[in-house]
Amino acid sequence: MRVTTPITDLDVTIASLRVKDGALVMENAATDAMKTCAVLEPSDVRLVLRAVLRPSVIWFAFTSAFRPAGPTPRATQKPIEDHPTANPW
């Protein structure tokens, strides 16, 4: 998974997904560049589930089983406009 913000652009590997204190918690792999933890509240999970049920997302999930493994080429990703630094890392 790729996470892009005005401050950074990094790859995140989902290592664990668990429920803790009434929220869904995703933590990344120790081999990633930066330790990351994403906390999804129940309202966030509802939004994700609504999005997952769209036909385009269902089709993407189905066809992903037949695509080659590996990251999406950076050339196809839209760059962040007006990045505060030329190369943050």
Order of alpha helices (4+ residues) and beta strands (2+ residues): beta-beta-beta-beta-beta-alpha-alpha
